[in-house]
Every structure is written in C-alpha cells, then in structure tokens.
C-alpha cells in the first residue's frame, strides 16, 4: 500500500466535503431550470472563471502534459495548441460576448436564435444535441480512464483484493484502472447531480485552493532537487524553438522515449505545428464546443462578465498548472530509474505523473495532492456531466414535455445524470489510453464541428439545412476514419473532415431557402457579429438608423494575436522558473507585462456593457 493513514484521512475528508456541498446546495439548485443548469445567472465572473480553470486542471490532461514535458522538453509548450488552448483568447476577445448575448441555456437552444423554428432549425438543433452528447461522453471516458490509471499506482490491486478476500486474477490487468474509475466516478456523479452548477462551482473553488498549494510545493521540491543534480536530456530538450524535424534523440539516455515520439507522430514538427495552427484558428473561430466551457459562459451574469471570465482562465490556470507539471517533469527525468511505468508488461509513459507522486511526495502531502487531483477529475467530470444533462433535459425532454413541473425536471435531471455516468463508464472500458482518446476528441470529433460552426457566426446566407448537413458530413467520417486510418495521427486527416463538412454546408445552404429575414435581423441586432452580413445589416439600419454596427474586426484580430502571445508567455514563465532559466523567465515576464498593458487598453477598457 503506497498511502498512509493520514493520506486516507485527507482524501476521505475531501470526498465527504464534496457530498456535503452537494446536499447544502441541493435546495437552491432545485428552484428552477436555470438555477440547476446555470446557477440562476447569479454567479460572479471571477468565480465562474476560477471554476472553469479548475475544471480544466483535470487528471487526464495533467498526466498528458507531464508526459509531453518529459518527452519533448520546452517544445511541449506548443503541443497543447492541438487542443487548441488559445481558443480561450478568441472567447475572451469576442466570442463569449456574442454567445452570452443570446441569453439561452444550451448551445442547442442557441440554434433557434440563429435559424428560427423551421425544419432546418429542427434538424440543426437535433444534430447539435447528438454531437454534444458524443462530445460529453468522450470527455467523460477520457477523464475516467485517466483517473483509473492514476489511482492504481497508489492503491495496488492485489492489496485491495487481499483486504476483501477476492482473487486478484478475476479482473484482467488492463481493466484494473477502470475499476478505480468506477468508484470515484460515483462520488463526482452524486454531488454534480444533487447541486447542479452551483455545487460544481463551489467544489471547484475548494479544488483550486488545494491544487495551488500542491503545485507550489511540488515545484519547490523539484527546484531544490535540480539545484543538486543536472538533468540528463537530449541537446535540444531545453530549446523552445524547432526546425523542420523535432530533432530530439533519446537513444543514448532513455531509448524507449524515441519509440514514444514515433508512436505520437510528432517527428515532423513543422508540419505538425502548421496543422495545429490551421485547425486551431478554425476551431477557435467556431466558438466553444457544447460542453462545460460553453455552460460556464452561458452562466455569466452578462456578456461583459462572460468575456472577463474567459480571460481569467488563462491567468488562473496556466501559472499554477505548469509550475506543478514542470516540477514533476524535472523529478521524473532526474529519477527515471525509480519510476514504475510498466503496465501489463509494457512501458506506459502516461504513468509518469502518478509514479512520480508515489516516489517523491512525502506522507501527508501525498494525500493532500491526491485529494486535489481527484478533485480535478471530479470537477471536469461533474462539469461535463452537467453539460450533458442540460442537453438531454432542456433540449430533448422539455421539448416533448413542455408542461413539466419543477419536481419532474428535478427527477429527470437525477435519472439522466446516472444514465450518462453509466454510459461513460462503458465507453471508458474501450479506451486504449489518454492520448489516443484525447487525439480523437480534439482532432477528429472537434474537426467535424468546425465548418458549420464557423459559418454560423460570420455568413448571413448560411441556413439551418447547411448547418445540419455540414455537421453530419463531418461527424460520420469522424466516427469512421479512426477505424480506417488506424496508424495515422487524427490531426493529419483533419483536412479531409473539413472538406467533407464544407461540401455538406454548401449543398445544404444552396439547396434550401435562406433563413427568414425576421430571424436573421433579430439575431444580428441581438448578437451584433461582424463578418459577411451586408444584406442583413442594410435591412437593420434601414429600420433603425441609430443601430451601432460592430466594426471591431481589425481590433479583435489584433487582440487575438496579442492574446496568444500573452497566453504562451504565461505558460512559459513558470516552466522557466522551475528549470532555473532566469534569463528566459525574465524575457517571458517582460512579454507578459507588455501584452497585458496592450490588452488592458485595447480589450478590457473597451468591453461593451451589453
């Protein structure tokens, strides 16, 4: 057993606290639909921002980032653009404002504000619900498998079986992580189902406090260790820059890492970066996928607060998270020979994080850190579960039973929450590893989302049928391609998904009439987007000459570029601190200060009040 009594007490105390929060906020959450799904739009932007950042500080993502840092060194700073992490910059600059102005409960409900109530809108609404549920279930399975792999390091399966008198061979080794995943998933489901959005936000606050303290301690432990021993890494590991190829050779240090690089498919790094940027800008311009991030935006009090909330995520999340990540990377590289990375007879580099905690973190702090990382899993799981509940209850159940009472809605939320939890566990049983599931979500699944959701914001002629057929033409290949291109990195067939989806968008748009003028005019006046809206703009101005047209395209584009530089420097600074690269850290800090001043003047001070 790797944990001690005090560690179990700390973890148990945290788990009990989450349940208490759920029960305390249960009554408040049951007041009405918006109270449960959006916290009644009463939560301040800084709490939502902290909650959103906390939800992104998940176990599976942290395991993945520690693995990237270990293998790719400072070049790993770029790889999360695969997500893309800079989608938060698009959201803070303008997209959160546009989305929140719609004043809806879910992304699927938003469809009606853009396409009206005709058949095209009906089809679009349904395809968004289907996509949202697939996306949410994918994320739940992703978190589920990460948690299981994490906990098996600390609570060995044979010890558990001996304690309860069970034969350990009854479950195959590759499925042991799933058993742990099931247990802790139940806790997350309970508090999320009971307390809704308010419960999730307050639990996230607790988690963030735990994770911040843990991050500082881990980073300092690593810095002290690094002061005594130099890292044995490839020559270019310390360089943030790259050429046509990755040019990292671990063959004389840890030969197995070269195979990991080959399996990841990142060797031609310039091509990989170009594909990430191409996909990343399109994905970011499409707006948030229908998951917990979108629900936090819709939960904000106002459009202005939703923008502040999205901007706060980068400031709250990245310094703390990367201080911890780099700390574990340093410890893993220094003491690689002490790590237990063998799972089922094979080396699994995703075990670096839990193995490093088990090996290097002292008693007491281990329980504290595990409580925080468990909270990270539960935060992500609960937020995603809440989003999935919102789509099923608001966009399916209440469409059929429009006269449902609060009591019926409450019971339906409970039933749906449990059902989603069960399905996500079943899907998690089929997941190979964190990286493969993550690659599919961000490259294939989100790739199918891009075309329709870019065009919906910026092109007036795009209609509900175009949206439906574009989504369908992207979603079907996204589900099939992984079976066909089994040895291909999902990012590399993103262009095929995009082309397929664009063909569907084009045919659907021009084979059917444009959306009704009244719907387009109302959308344009309410959301106030920029883009290809000339006919609509002319009608709106003719009816109301005092209407203020959005002329912020160039300003928004400039702020996005500055924001991406700002966000990247915020990520790099804590990495440089832990590695003791003080000159690089000083340069990153200068970049952060300069870009912060520019954003203060050109973005924050110009945020609209409505």
QUIHU-V198820 format. One record per pair of residues at least 24 apart in sequence whose ideal C-beta (glycine too) atoms are under 8 Angstrom apart, sorted by the first residue. I is the first residue (numbers start at 1). J is the second residue. Records with the same first field share a line. If there is no record, write none. Layout:
# QUIHU-V198820
I = J ; J
This chain:
# QUIHU-V198820
1 = 155 ; 156 ; 159
2 = 153 ; 154 ; 155 ; 156 ; 358 ; 366
3 = 154 ; 155 ; 366 ; 367 ; 370
4 = 363 ; 364 ; 366 ; 367
6 = 363 ; 364 ; 367
7 = 363 ; 364 ; 366 ; 367 ; 370
8 = 367
9 = 367
10 = 364 ; 367 ; 368 ; 370 ; 371
11 = 367 ; 370 ; 371 ; 374
13 = 371
14 = 206 ; 210 ; 371 ; 374 ; 375
15 = 187 ; 371 ; 374
17 = 206
18 = 187 ; 188 ; 190 ; 191 ; 203 ; 206 ; 375 ; 378
19 = 187 ; 190 ; 191
21 = 191 ; 195 ; 199 ; 202 ; 203 ; 206
22 = 190 ; 191 ; 192 ; 193 ; 194 ; 195 ; 199 ; 203
23 = 194 ; 195
24 = 195
25 = 194 ; 195 ; 196 ; 198 ; 199 ; 202
26 = 194 ; 195 ; 199
28 = 195 ; 198
29 = 194 ; 195 ; 196 ; 197 ; 198 ; 199
30 = 406 ; 410
31 = 406
32 = 406
33 = 105 ; 393 ; 394 ; 398 ; 406 ; 409
34 = 105
35 = 196 ; 198
36 = 196 ; 197 ; 409 ; 410 ; 413
37 = 105 ; 106 ; 196 ; 197 ; 295 ; 386 ; 389 ; 390 ; 393 ; 394
38 = 105 ; 197 ; 295 ; 298 ; 299
39 = 196 ; 197 ; 198 ; 201 ; 299
40 = 198
41 = 299 ; 300 ; 301
42 = 301
43 = 197 ; 198 ; 201 ; 299 ; 300 ; 301
44 = 301 ; 305
45 = 300 ; 301 ; 305 ; 306 ; 308 ; 309 ; 312
46 = 308 ; 309 ; 312
47 = 201 ; 205
48 = 201 ; 296 ; 299 ; 300 ; 305 ; 309
49 = 308 ; 309 ; 310 ; 311 ; 312 ; 313 ; 316
50 = 204 ; 205 ; 208 ; 312 ; 316
51 = 200 ; 201 ; 204 ; 205 ; 296 ; 379 ; 383
52 = 292 ; 293 ; 296 ; 309 ; 310 ; 313
53 = 208 ; 312 ; 313 ; 316 ; 317
54 = 204 ; 205 ; 207 ; 208 ; 211 ; 316 ; 317 ; 375 ; 376 ; 379
55 = 200 ; 204 ; 292 ; 296 ; 379 ; 380 ; 383
56 = 313 ; 317 ; 380
57 = 207 ; 208 ; 211 ; 317 ; 320 ; 321 ; 376 ; 379
58 = 143 ; 146 ; 376 ; 377 ; 379 ; 380
59 = 143 ; 146 ; 147 ; 150 ; 373 ; 374 ; 376 ; 377 ; 380
60 = 142 ; 143 ; 145 ; 146 ; 147 ; 377 ; 380 ; 434 ; 438
61 = 146 ; 380 ; 438
62 = 321 ; 324 ; 325 ; 353 ; 373 ; 376
63 = 146 ; 149 ; 150 ; 350 ; 352 ; 353 ; 354 ; 434
64 = 146 ; 350 ; 434 ; 435 ; 438
65 = 321 ; 322 ; 325
66 = 325 ; 328 ; 329 ; 332 ; 352 ; 353 ; 356
67 = 349 ; 350 ; 352 ; 353 ; 435
69 = 325 ; 326 ; 328 ; 329 ; 575
70 = 257 ; 329 ; 332 ; 333 ; 349 ; 352
71 = 248 ; 250 ; 257 ; 260 ; 261 ; 264 ; 349
72 = 237 ; 246 ; 248 ; 261 ; 266
73 = 233 ; 234 ; 236 ; 237 ; 238 ; 239 ; 248
74 = 237 ; 238 ; 239 ; 240 ; 572 ; 575
75 = 236 ; 239 ; 240 ; 241 ; 242 ; 246 ; 248 ; 269
77 = 240 ; 568 ; 571 ; 572 ; 575
78 = 240 ; 242 ; 273 ; 276
79 = 266 ; 276
80 = 571
81 = 273 ; 276 ; 277 ; 280
82 = 276 ; 279 ; 280 ; 439 ; 442 ; 443 ; 491
83 = 280 ; 442
84 = 276 ; 279 ; 280 ; 281 ; 283 ; 284 ; 442
85 = 567 ; 571
86 = 280 ; 284 ; 563 ; 564 ; 567
87 = 280 ; 283 ; 284 ; 288
88 = 310 ; 311 ; 313 ; 314 ; 567
89 = 284 ; 314 ; 560 ; 563 ; 564 ; 566 ; 567
90 = 284 ; 285 ; 287 ; 560
91 = 284 ; 287 ; 288 ; 293 ; 297 ; 307 ; 310
92 = 307 ; 308 ; 310 ; 311 ; 313 ; 314 ; 563 ; 603
93 = 307 ; 556 ; 559 ; 560 ; 563 ; 603
94 = 307 ; 552 ; 556
95 = 287 ; 288 ; 457
96 = 297 ; 300 ; 303 ; 306 ; 307 ; 309 ; 310
97 = 303 ; 304 ; 306 ; 307 ; 607 ; 608
98 = 287 ; 303 ; 457 ; 527 ; 528 ; 529
99 = 287 ; 288 ; 294 ; 297 ; 298 ; 306
100 = 297 ; 298 ; 300 ; 302 ; 303 ; 305 ; 306
101 = 303 ; 526 ; 527 ; 528 ; 610
102 = 526 ; 527
104 = 298
105 = 298 ; 390 ; 394
106 = 132 ; 290 ; 294 ; 295 ; 298 ; 387 ; 390 ; 391 ; 394 ; 395
107 = 132 ; 288 ; 290 ; 294
108 = 132 ; 290 ; 391 ; 394 ; 395
109 = 394 ; 395
111 = 464 ; 467
113 = 522 ; 523 ; 526 ; 527
114 = 456 ; 515 ; 519 ; 523
115 = 463 ; 464 ; 467 ; 515 ; 519
116 = 464 ; 515 ; 516 ; 519
118 = 464 ; 515 ; 516
119 = 464 ; 465
120 = 463 ; 464 ; 465 ; 466 ; 467 ; 468 ; 508 ; 512 ; 515
121 = 464
122 = 464
123 = 464 ; 465 ; 467 ; 468
124 = 464 ; 465 ; 467 ; 468 ; 471
125 = 395
126 = 468
127 = 467 ; 468 ; 471 ; 472 ; 475
128 = 290 ; 395 ; 471
129 = 391 ; 392 ; 395 ; 396
130 = 475
131 = 290 ; 448 ; 449 ; 471 ; 475
132 = 289 ; 290 ; 291 ; 387 ; 388 ; 391
133 = 388 ; 391 ; 392
134 = 445 ; 475
135 = 289 ; 290 ; 291 ; 441 ; 445 ; 446
136 = 290 ; 291 ; 384 ; 385 ; 387 ; 388 ; 391 ; 420
137 = 388 ; 420 ; 423 ; 424 ; 427
138 = 427 ; 437 ; 440 ; 441 ; 445
139 = 291 ; 380 ; 384 ; 441
140 = 381 ; 384 ; 385 ; 388 ; 420 ; 421 ; 424 ; 427 ; 428
141 = 424 ; 427 ; 428 ; 430 ; 431 ; 437
142 = 431 ; 434 ; 437 ; 438 ; 441
143 = 377 ; 380 ; 381 ; 384
144 = 178 ; 181 ; 185 ; 381 ; 424 ; 425 ; 428 ; 431
145 = 177 ; 178 ; 181 ; 428 ; 431 ; 433 ; 434 ; 437
146 = 350 ; 377 ; 434
147 = 177 ; 180 ; 181 ; 184 ; 185 ; 374 ; 377
148 = 176 ; 177 ; 178 ; 179 ; 180 ; 181 ; 428
149 = 177 ; 343 ; 348 ; 350 ; 351 ; 354 ; 433 ; 434
150 = 180 ; 353 ; 354 ; 373 ; 377
151 = 177 ; 180 ; 181 ; 184 ; 354
152 = 176 ; 177 ; 180 ; 354
153 = 340 ; 351 ; 354 ; 355 ; 357 ; 358
154 = 354 ; 357 ; 358 ; 366 ; 370
155 = 180
173 = 343 ; 344
174 = 343 ; 344
175 = 429
178 = 425 ; 428 ; 429
181 = 425 ; 428
182 = 425
184 = 374 ; 377 ; 378
185 = 381 ; 421 ; 424 ; 425
186 = 421
187 = 378
188 = 377 ; 378 ; 381 ; 382 ; 385
189 = 381 ; 382 ; 385 ; 417 ; 418 ; 421
191 = 378 ; 382
192 = 381 ; 382 ; 383 ; 385 ; 386 ; 417
193 = 385 ; 389 ; 413 ; 414 ; 417 ; 418
196 = 386 ; 413
197 = 295 ; 299 ; 386
199 = 382
200 = 379 ; 382 ; 383 ; 386
203 = 375 ; 378 ; 379 ; 382
204 = 379 ; 383
206 = 375
207 = 372 ; 375 ; 376 ; 378 ; 379
208 = 316 ; 320
210 = 368 ; 371 ; 372 ; 375
211 = 320 ; 321 ; 324 ; 372 ; 373 ; 375 ; 376
212 = 320
213 = 368 ; 372
214 = 324 ; 365 ; 368 ; 369 ; 372 ; 373
215 = 320 ; 321 ; 323 ; 324 ; 327
216 = 323
217 = 365 ; 369
218 = 323 ; 324 ; 327 ; 328 ; 331 ; 361 ; 369
219 = 323 ; 324 ; 326 ; 327 ; 574 ; 577 ; 578
220 = 327
221 = 327 ; 331 ; 360 ; 361
222 = 326 ; 327 ; 328 ; 329 ; 330 ; 331 ; 578
223 = 327 ; 330 ; 577 ; 578 ; 580
225 = 330 ; 331 ; 334
226 = 330 ; 334 ; 578 ; 579 ; 580
227 = 580
229 = 334
231 = 330 ; 333 ; 334
232 = 333
233 = 333
238 = 579 ; 581
240 = 572
242 = 269 ; 270 ; 273
243 = 269 ; 270
244 = 268 ; 269 ; 270
245 = 269 ; 270
254 = 336
256 = 347
257 = 349
260 = 349
264 = 435 ; 489
265 = 488 ; 489 ; 491 ; 492
266 = 489
272 = 491
275 = 491 ; 492 ; 494
276 = 491
278 = 494
279 = 443 ; 447 ; 450 ; 491 ; 494
282 = 450 ; 454 ; 498
283 = 446 ; 447 ; 449 ; 450
285 = 454 ; 457 ; 458
286 = 449 ; 450 ; 452 ; 453 ; 454 ; 457
287 = 453 ; 457
289 = 446 ; 449
290 = 387 ; 391
291 = 383 ; 384 ; 387
292 = 380 ; 383 ; 384 ; 386 ; 387
294 = 387
295 = 383 ; 386 ; 387 ; 390
296 = 383
302 = 609 ; 610
303 = 608 ; 610
304 = 607 ; 608 ; 609 ; 610
307 = 607
308 = 604 ; 607
311 = 603 ; 604
314 = 566 ; 567 ; 570
315 = 570
318 = 567 ; 570 ; 571 ; 574
319 = 570 ; 573 ; 574
320 = 574
322 = 571 ; 574 ; 575
323 = 574 ; 577 ; 578
325 = 575
326 = 574 ; 575 ; 578 ; 579
327 = 578
328 = 352 ; 353 ; 356 ; 357
330 = 578 ; 579
331 = 356 ; 359 ; 360
332 = 356
335 = 359 ; 360
348 = 433
350 = 433 ; 434 ; 435
385 = 417 ; 420 ; 421
388 = 416 ; 420
389 = 413 ; 416 ; 417 ; 420
392 = 416 ; 420
439 = 489 ; 490 ; 491
440 = 482 ; 490
442 = 490
443 = 489 ; 490 ; 491 ; 494
444 = 478 ; 481 ; 482 ; 490 ; 493 ; 494 ; 497
445 = 475 ; 478
447 = 474 ; 478 ; 490 ; 494 ; 497 ; 498
448 = 474 ; 475 ; 477 ; 478 ; 497 ; 501
449 = 474
450 = 474 ; 497 ; 498 ; 501
451 = 498 ; 501 ; 502 ; 504 ; 505
452 = 501 ; 504 ; 505
455 = 505
457 = 529 ; 531
458 = 529 ; 530 ; 531 ; 532 ; 533
459 = 531 ; 532
460 = 514 ; 520 ; 524 ; 532 ; 533 ; 534 ; 535 ; 536
461 = 509 ; 514 ; 532
462 = 505 ; 509
463 = 508 ; 509 ; 512 ; 513 ; 514 ; 515
464 = 512 ; 515
465 = 508 ; 509 ; 511 ; 512
466 = 504 ; 505 ; 506 ; 507 ; 508 ; 509 ; 510 ; 512
467 = 505 ; 508
468 = 508
469 = 504 ; 505 ; 507 ; 508
470 = 501 ; 502 ; 504 ; 505 ; 508
471 = 501 ; 504
472 = 504
473 = 500 ; 501 ; 503 ; 504 ; 505
474 = 498 ; 500 ; 501 ; 504
530 = 556
555 = 602 ; 606
558 = 602
559 = 599 ; 602 ; 603
562 = 595 ; 598 ; 599 ; 602
563 = 595 ; 599 ; 603
565 = 591 ; 595
566 = 591 ; 592 ; 595 ; 596 ; 599
569 = 595
